[in-house]
């Protein structure tokens, strides 16, 4: 059903049930918002989206008010613009004046609103809030002075992630967003997923950097500098520097990392191949047993931390194979050059990832060897972009280069691993080959590529039915766990990615990231998968050589290096 309404004196057809903001967006009229987020119910908290409606005494919040027949709406009347300017001026009245040094300078929504509304003087003086910066978290930093109480972080943490590490506290002018008991973020139940960073409109939430340590290591001539990066980074970084969305610039990343001073460069997809290779064997072993719970993936560090805090009974059912990041770190420090007498401490390993939780993961004691971390430094896609700009490197002028040996080749499944459902699809291919010795005949499993929070696939192998599920977004996991508990679901493997849309939308991705970018990025992965000649790790000659021909090293030693166990004692 449609209504006839007027917007800025022009007739428009409105759908029954849609809000004024939805109607404006559909008709191409843009108005500012701060608290509104796509996919979430409106809160009407910030009042930036107010519009003037004939017959209404007060201005109406467009995000939460439904369209009514014969409405006459003014989106930019003098009264509306004055109201919006006043709101921004009030927010600026006690906001820190450190834009030149702020992490979000030139990419701050509050700054942009002040620019768009042409606010060029401080008309409302206010007392600056003085609050301590919280740098206790391994992956993120909280600066409460820059918080404008939009509530986005609270909503994404509670409604999408199901964690609720942040919430509103106190009342009136003392209202603040904080953790339980106003403790540090490291004391809270935060899983370091970084989704709060990607939705924060200001510099109140940012990632924690290790630039100082990294720069010193790159200058150290006694260190062998090794970098490995997620294939997601190679696609996302392209958008940051003006390439076509979805373009894979892995070759350029190899070139720029060598330019920065790294000795060896690998793609983390090789680590994913190792994970799939060993996880298939683990799944085959568990399939022979009668287990009440399926095997859960452990490649997402935010999910592992969430399991330790919320579902400790599931820990014994987590895969004991390390994540691709930690697998790469262990392989580099222990097996990159078996003939070399270089001590593991002589290597400096850097992981480049779309995930802020990777910073937490590399500090875990059970992922260290002889007390030293296998991954020395973790930087996000955002940080790599900053590093490129700091060093004045023009990506467009570089010539593509290859990754190094011995971990320079990976299968299509290893690359697909980082997409939502891709881990499961790669495992199915590998598991099928493990049991039958043949390649899985389907070139793709479409049901695992749909944009859904929970995706399931059943497969019959040698007369036995196997159930697989892929979950992205922790709120969806709770729904699936209830079905498993009730016995309505019989599954053998469950892939869990804490973030909605998985690593593609990880907490370390550019802040301007939106759901519009998900499709071209996923399309790039799927197109590469179709073109690839090596579909599974078992067909990767480097994997076979590594397990069969590594001099002086046994398969048992390799497995010991890439496996681990998780326990609540490390995080609680």
N, C-alpha and C positions, 0 to 999 in steps of 0.2 A: 504493500500500500504506500502511496506517495502523497505528500502534502505540497501545497504551493506556499512558498514563503518568499520574503524579500531580504536580500543581503545587499547592503549599500545601494538601496533603491533599484536593485535589479531582481527580477523574478527568478526563483530557483526551485527545482523539485527536490524535496527532502524525503528520505525514507522513514517510515514509521519506526520509532524506537531508537534512532541514532541520536547522538548528542550533537550540540551545536558545533563542537570542535571537529567531530568526525565529518559533519557536513562541510565545514570550511576546508578541511584538508582534501576532501573529495572534489571540491570545486576549484582547488588551486589557490585558495586564499590563506595566506600564512599569518598566524598570530603567535606571539611568544608564549612559551610555557616553561615552567621550571620543575614542577612536581610530576607532570604527566609523563607516563612511559607506555609505549606500545605493548599491548598484551596484558596490561594490568587494569583493574577497575579504577576509575577516577577517584581522587581524594579531595580535589578542590582546595588544597592547602595553600598554594603559593599566591593565588589570585592574579597571576600575571595574564591569564587568558580571558579576563573579564571583557564583556561586550555590552553594548547598550541596546536594550529591547524596548520598543514603543509600548507604553502602558505600564512598565515596571519602574518603580521608584528607585530601586538600587541597581547597580551594575550586576550582571549575571555571569558566573563562572562558566565558560563555554565547555570545559572538559566534563562537567558533571550535570549540566542542565539539558534535558531532552528537548528536541525540536517539537514545537506545537504549531498546528495549522494556522496560517495567516500571520505568522510571526514577522515582524519587521526589525531586522538586526542591523546595527551599525558597528562595524569592527574597528574603525579607526577614527571615531569622532573625537573632537577636542576633549570631551570629558573622559573618554576611554584612555587617550594618550596621556592625559594629566595623571590619571590613576596609576597607570603603568610606570610612569616616570617617578612618581612618589614612592612606589614599592621598591624600585631599584635604588633610589636615593636612601631609603631607610636601611636597605641591606648594606649599602656602601658606608653608612654612617659609622658603623663599628667594625668594618672589615679592615684587615691589615693593608697598609699602603706599600706592599713590597712586590708589586706586579713585575718589576724588572728582574727579580730573583725567583719568582714563583715557578714551580715546575710546570704549571699549566698556562703560563703567559702566552698569549696569542691563540690559545686553544681553550679559553675559559668562557663559559656561557654567561657568567655575570659580567665579565669584561665586554663581551659582544653585545649584550643588552644595553650596557651603558653607552656603547658606541652607536648602536642603532637608534637609541632614543635621544642621542646627542646631549648627554649629560656632561657638562664641562666645568661645573663648579660645585663645591660642597655647600649646599643650602641647609642641610640638616646636620649639625654637629652632634656627634655621639661619643660616648666613652668607649675606647677600644677595649675589647675583651682580652684578657691576658690568661692564656691557658697553655699548659705544657704540651709540647709535641711528644707523641708516643712513638718511639722508634724500637720498641721491644720486639715487634714481630719480625720474623725472618724474611717475609715477603712484601709487607706493606707498612706504610708510615701514616699515622693519623695526626693531622694538624687541626684541632678543634677550633682554633681562632678563625679558620677560613670556612667553617661550616655555616651554611645559610638555612639549615633546617628544612630543606626540601623534602626529606624523608625517602629519597630514592634508594639509598643504601639499606635502610631499614626494610623496605619492601622487597627488594631483590634478595636480601639475605634470608628473610622469613618466608616469603611467598613462593619464591622460585627455588632457592637452595634448601629451604627447610631447616636452616641452622639457627637463625635468630640470635646472632652474636651481638647485634646492635639494636638499640631501641631508644625511644624518647624518654627523657627523665626530667623531673622537676616541673615547675609551672611558670606561667607568665614570662617575664623578661629573663628568667633564669633557665628557661627550657633549653635542653641540650640533647644531643644524640651521643650516647655513650655505651659502654659495655656494662655487664652486670656488676653491680657494686662499684661502678666507676673505676674499675681496675684497668691495668694495662691490657693491650690486645693479646699479649702472650699468655695472660692469665685466663682469658676468656675461652669460649668453645669455638673460636674462629678457626676455620679449616684452611685459611690462606688461599682460597680459590681466586680472590681478586675481582670477583664480579662487582663488588661495591666500587672499585676503582673505575671500572668502565662506565658506570652510570653517574658517578659524582660530577656535578657541573663545574666545580671549582677545584682548588688544590687541597681540599680537606683530606683527600685520600690519594696517595701516590705509591708507587712501588719503591722498594728499598734497593738502592744501587750499591755496587761494589766497584765503581769506576776507579777509585784510588788504588785499590789492590790490583785490579786488572792492568792498569797502566804501568805499575811497578813491575809486574810479572812480564809484560811484553818487552820491557827494557832489560830484563835480566838475561844475560847471555849464557848463564849456566843452566837455564831451564829450557826444556823442549816444550814449546807451546802447541797444544793440540785443541782444536775447536771442532765441535760437531753440532749440527743444527737440525731442527725439526723441518720436514718438508712443508709444514704449514707456514713457517717463517718465510720461506722462499716465495710463497704466493702472496702473503699479506704485505710483505715489504715492498712488493712491486707497486701496490696502490699508493703507498706513502711517498713514492718518488716519481709519480706521474706515468707509470706503465699501465697498460690495459688491465682492468680488474680480472683476476684469474690467471694472469700470466705467471708462469714458473720461471724465476730468475736464479735458479740454483747455480748455474754456471757463473753468473756475475757475483754471487755471494762467495763462491770459491775464490774468485779473483780478488775481491775486496778484503777477505780475511787474510790472504797472503800479503796483501798490501799493508794491512795493519800489523803484521809481524808474526803471524801464526806459521808454525813449521809444517804441521800436518792438519788437513781438513777432511772431515768425514760427514756423511749424512746419517742422522740418527735412525733412518729407515733400516740400516744394517742391524742396529740393535733390536729393532722390531722383528726382523727376520729371526734372530736368535730366540727372542721371546716366543714367537709362534712355533718355532721348531721344537722347543722344550715344553711349551704348554700343551701341544698336541700329544706328546708322550705322557704328560701328567694326566691329561683328560682320559686317555686310553686306559691308564692304570686305575683311575677312579671309577671308570665305567664298569669295571669288573666287580666293584664293591657296591653294596647297597647303602647309599648315603642319603640322609633326610634332606640335606641341603645341596644345591649344585656347587660347582666350582665357580668362585667369583674372581673377576679380574683384579689385578693389583697394580695396574700401570698408571692409574690416576692417584697422585699423592694426596689430593684433597679428599678423595673418596676413602682412601685408607685411613686418614686421620678421623674422618667422620665415623667410619666403622668402629674404630678404637674407642671413640667417645660415646657413640649412640647404640651400636650393635656389637658389643664385644663377643657375643656368642657366635658371630660369623667369622671371627678371625682365623679359626682353624680351617675354614673353608676358602680362605683367600689363596690365590695362586702364590706359590713361593718363588716364582720367577720374578726377578727385578724388573722395573720399568725399563723401556728402551734407553732413557737417559742414563740411569745407573748402570745398566748393562754395558753401554758404551764406555763409561768411565772405568769400569772394572776390566774390560777387554784391553783398553789402551794402556792402563798402568801395569797389567800383568802379562799380556800376550801380544802386544803390537810388534815387538821385536824380540823373540825368544833368545836370539843369539847375543843380544846386547847385554852389557853388564850394568846398564843404567838402573839405578834404584828407583822404585815407584815415586819416591819423593822428588826425583829429578824431572818428572813430567808436571806440567801445569795444564789441567784439563778445564775447558770452558764449554758449558752446554748453552746453546741458544734456543730458547723455547717460547711458545705462546702462553706459558703457564707460570703464574707467580708462585704456585704451590711447589714448583720445582726447586725454589730457593729453600723451602722448608725441608724438602726431601733430601737434599744433598747434605744436610746437617744431622740426619738421623744416625745414631750411633751404630745401629745394626747394618748400615750401608757404608761403613768404613772398613778399611783393611789395615790392621795393625795400628789402629787409632787414628789413621789419616783418611780423610774423605776421598772417595774415588773420583768425585767431581769437585774440583776446587772452587769453581765459580759458575754461577748461573745468571744469565742475563736474558731479559725478555725481548720480544720483537720491538717494543717501544725503546728499550735501552740501546739496541743495535742501531736503530734509526738515529738516535742521539749521537752515538759513537761515530757514525758515518759523517754527520754534520760537523761534529767537533773536529774531525780530521780532514774536513774539506774534500771528501772523495766524491767525484761525480760518477755515479753508477752508469750513466748513459755513455760514458767515454771508455768504459772497461770492455775488454774482450772476454767472453765466457771461457772458463777453465774447468778441468775435471777435478774430481775428488782424488785423494791419494790412496795408495795401497797400504796395508792389506785389506782394509774394510771399505773399499770403494764401490762395490757392486751390491745391489739389493733387488729384491723381487717386487712385483706389483703389489703383492699382499703386504709387504713391509711398509710401503708408502701409504697404502689405503688404511693401514692400522690407525692413523691419526684422525680419521673422519668418524662421525657418529655412526656406529654399526660396522665400521670398517675393520675393527679388531675382530669382531665376531665372524665377518665374512672371510677374512684371511685365515682365521682359525679353522673354520669349516673346510676350506680348501686343503689346509695342511693336515687336518685330522683325517679327512677322507683319504688322502694319499698315504697317511701313516697306517691306516687299517687295510687298505686295498692295494696299495702300490700303484694306483692309477690316479691320474689327475681328475679333479671334479669337472664334470662335463659342462656345467653351467658357467658361462663367461661372467655372469653377474647375478647377484641375488637381489632382485628389485625391492622386495619387502624390507630389506635392511637399509635401503637407500631413501626411504620415505622420510619426510620431515615430521616425525612423531617422537614423543617422549619415550614410548615403550614400543619396541619392535621385536617380533618373535618369528622364529623359523624352525620347522621340524624337518628332519632328514632321516631317511631309512638307509642304514648301511648294514649289509650282510644279515638282513632280516631283523635288525634291532633298530628301534626308533630313538632318535636323539633330539632333545629339545634345547634350543638356544634362544637367548633373549639379549637385547641391547637396550640399555637405559641411558638417557642423557638428561641431566637435571635431577637433583636428589629428591625433589618432592615426588617425582614419578617413581623413584625406587621404593618409597614407603608403600605405594599402592601394590607394586609387584610382590614385595615381601609378605604382605598380608595374604595374597593369593597362594604363595608358596607355603606359608604357615598353615593355611586352611586345607591344604592338599588339593586345591583346584588347579594348580599348575605343577607339572612334572617337567623339570628342566635339568639339564646337565651342565650348562655353562651360562653365566650371566656377565655381560660386559657392563661396567658402570663408569660413566664419565660424569663428574660432578657438575660441570657447566652445561647449560642448555646449548645444544648444537656442538658439544664436545670441544676439542682442541681448536677447532675452527673459530670458536668464540671464546677462547681462553682469556683469563684475567690479565694476561700480559700483552694482549693485542692492543692496537691503537685505540685511544679513547673515543675517537670519532666513529668507531666501528658501529655498524648497525645491522639489522637483519637483512637489509638490502644487499649486503656484500656476501651473505652466506651462499646464495645460489651460484654466483660465478666462481667462487672458490671451490665449492664442491664439484661443480661441473669440470673444473680443471683436473681434479683428482680422478674423476670417473673416466674422463677422456684418455688420460695417461694410462689408466688401468686397461682400457680396451686395446690400446696400441702396444702394450708391453708384451714381449716374447717370453719373459720369465715370470710366471704367475705365482709360484710358491717357493718358499725357502729351500725346499729339497732339490729344486732345479737350479739353484744359485751355486755356481761352481766354487765361489769363494767360501760359502758356508761348508760345502763338502770338503774342500781342501783344509779348511780351518779345523774341522773335527777329525779329519783322517790323517792329515800330514803335518800338523804342528809339531815341530821337532822338540823332543824333550818334554813335551807336555801331554798329559793324558786327558781323555774326555772327562774323567772324574774330577780333575782339577779345574777344568773349564766350568763344569756344572756347579762346583762349589763356589766359584767366583761370581756366578750370575744368579744364585739363589739366596733367599733370606727368609726370615720369619718376622711376623709383626706381633706386638704385644702392647697392651694398654699401659704397661709400666713406663714406656718411653714418652708418653704424651700426657698422661693424667697427673 
